[in-house]
Amino acid sequence: MKPIKTLLSISLLCLAQWVNASSLNDFTPIKIKENLNGLQLKIESKMVDKISVVKLTNQEAIAVSCSVVFKDGPSPASTRRTSLAPGGSKLLSKAFGRSLNGLRLEVDCHKKQMEV
């Protein structure tokens, strides 16, 4: 029972830091371009200090594969890839070495191919 309480405490602490992030970061415009191929996914994005965090939630009854491309302008784009189980969710992030004036995200998801 103690490990569950510890994990819950850590999760709540992380959530509190997310909510109480600097108010200036709340004004970083984030544009999301979605290519979900007809799939039902929930996409949430937030800037926390100089880190962009994207939460993907699979609302389908099948597994899906997703990629998120982080574009901040002059820097090279960075891609993060993940697989989501039915009903599952994942956090993807990208740290930046400077404050951003804006951020563009490209989210591309499709049904996960069965491995042979």
ABEGO torsion letter per residue (X at the ends): XAAAAAAAAAAAAAAAAAAABBAAAAABBBBBBBBAGGBBBBBBBBBBEABBBBBBBBABABBBBBBBBBBAEABBBBBBBBBBBBGBBBBBBBBBABBBABBBBBBBBBBBBBBX
